[in-house]
């Protein structure tokens, strides 16, 4: 199911700003953040410039934000083994994606930022 247009544009704006603020411009040649929209989910990735001397960028999933069309709320999920995503219990579902971005920054258990 696709995100409603206004929700999608707002989420893309919030995540673009988050990525730009989180990684200083002078460090983006080493590491960067990007996000990808798939259906009603947005996945945030950490992109490393050179993985193990291969010269290829490596992407590591950091977090997934899922939007419930029925409830009109976002939820935050962290990556687990075998490509699974687990609901992050320390951040309640919310209408405001920025609240989940704040929870992502807090990360007291190190689930998002290794």
TIDO-713285 format. One record per residue (C-alpha): residue number from 0; residue in one letter; y, z, x. Coordinates in nm, 3 decimals. Each point is the difference from the previous one (the first is absolute). Example, Ala and Ser with C-alpha at 12.3 -4.5 7.8 and 13.67 -1.06 7.14 Angstrom:
   nr  rest        Y        Z        X
    0     a   -0.450    0.780    1.230
    1     s    0.344   -0.066    0.137
This chain:
   nr  rest        Y        Z        X
    0     x    0.000    0.000    0.000
    1     x    0.342   -0.092    0.137
    2     x    0.299    0.229    0.035
    3     x    0.285   -0.047   -0.247
    4     x    0.279   -0.200    0.166
    5     x    0.258    0.281    0.015
    6     x   -0.255    0.250    0.131
    7     x   -0.113   -0.248    0.267
    8     x    0.354   -0.076    0.118
    9     x    0.093    0.367    0.011
   10     x   -0.318    0.089    0.193
   11     x    0.053   -0.283    0.249
   12     x    0.359    0.113    0.056
   13     x   -0.105    0.363    0.053
   14     x   -0.282   -0.092    0.239
   15     x    0.214   -0.247    0.196
   16     x    0.264    0.270    0.050
   17     x   -0.270    0.253    0.093
   18     x   -0.153   -0.232    0.262
   19     x    0.339   -0.077    0.153
   20     x    0.097    0.369    0.016
   21     x   -0.334    0.125    0.129
   22     x   -0.021   -0.230    0.304
   23     x    0.312   -0.039    0.215
   24     x    0.095   -0.361    0.070
   25     x   -0.039    0.050    0.376
   26     x   -0.366    0.105   -0.044
   27     x   -0.114   -0.280   -0.230
   28     x   -0.135   -0.206    0.289
   29     x   -0.263    0.275    0.047
   30     x   -0.068    0.122   -0.352
   31     x    0.121   -0.091   -0.346
   32     x   -0.074    0.065   -0.365
   33     x   -0.065   -0.255   -0.270
   34     x   -0.129    0.008   -0.354
   35     x   -0.207   -0.227   -0.218
   36     x   -0.006   -0.033   -0.377
   37     x   -0.334   -0.053   -0.171
   38     x   -0.013    0.026   -0.378
   39     x    0.148    0.338   -0.094
   40     x   -0.039    0.145    0.351
   41     x    0.218   -0.001    0.308
   42     x   -0.164    0.070    0.335
   43     x    0.199    0.116    0.301
   44     x   -0.124   -0.108    0.344
   45     x    0.085    0.110    0.353
   46     x    0.012   -0.306    0.226
   47     x   -0.055    0.052    0.373
   48     x    0.126   -0.275    0.230
   49     x   -0.299   -0.029    0.235
   50     x   -0.340    0.144   -0.082
   51     x   -0.216    0.084    0.299
   52     x    0.165   -0.264    0.217
   53     x   -0.107   -0.287   -0.226
   54     x    0.352   -0.125   -0.059
   55     x   -0.065    0.013   -0.372
   56     x    0.178    0.230   -0.242
   57     x   -0.217    0.261   -0.170
   58     x    0.054    0.130   -0.350
   59     x   -0.101    0.347   -0.113
   60     x    0.026    0.095   -0.366
   61     x    0.221    0.308   -0.042
   62     x    0.037    0.055   -0.375
   63     x   -0.050   -0.165   -0.336
   64     x    0.226    0.041   -0.300
   65     x   -0.158   -0.083   -0.335
   66     x    0.198   -0.056   -0.316
   67     x   -0.152    0.086   -0.337
   68     x    0.135   -0.249   -0.252
   69     x   -0.106    0.227   -0.289
   70     x    0.173    0.312    0.135
   71     x    0.281   -0.170    0.190
   72     x   -0.069    0.220    0.302
   73     x   -0.076   -0.040    0.369
   74     x   -0.276    0.184    0.185
   75     x   -0.051    0.042    0.375
   76     x   -0.332   -0.058    0.177
   77     x   -0.114    0.038    0.359
   78     x   -0.255   -0.214    0.186
   79     x   -0.358    0.117    0.040
   80     x   -0.313   -0.146    0.154
   81     x   -0.133   -0.341   -0.100
   82     x    0.331   -0.123   -0.146
   83     x    0.010    0.263   -0.276
   84     x    0.318    0.169   -0.119
   85     x    0.020    0.365   -0.108
   86     x    0.260    0.143   -0.239
   87     x    0.238    0.230    0.188
   88     x   -0.003    0.329   -0.190
   89     x    0.321    0.139    0.155
   90     x    0.219   -0.256   -0.178
   91     x   -0.007   -0.019   -0.377
   92     x    0.029   -0.335   -0.179
   93     x    0.365   -0.091   -0.042
   94     x    0.235   -0.258   -0.143
   95     x    0.197    0.005    0.326
   96     x   -0.172   -0.170    0.294
   97     x    0.247    0.165    0.239
   98     x   -0.160    0.338   -0.073
   99     x   -0.330   -0.133    0.128
  100     x    0.168   -0.145    0.307
  101     x    0.140    0.347    0.067
  102     x   -0.351    0.150   -0.038
  103     x   -0.125   -0.265    0.243
  104     x    0.257    0.115    0.256
  105     x   -0.098    0.365   -0.042
  106     x   -0.375   -0.063    0.060
  107     x   -0.095    0.362    0.085
  108     x   -0.369   -0.089    0.039
  109     x    0.040   -0.311    0.216
  110     x   -0.172   -0.224   -0.255
  111     x    0.250   -0.284    0.026
  112     x    0.146    0.010    0.351
  113     x   -0.272    0.058    0.261
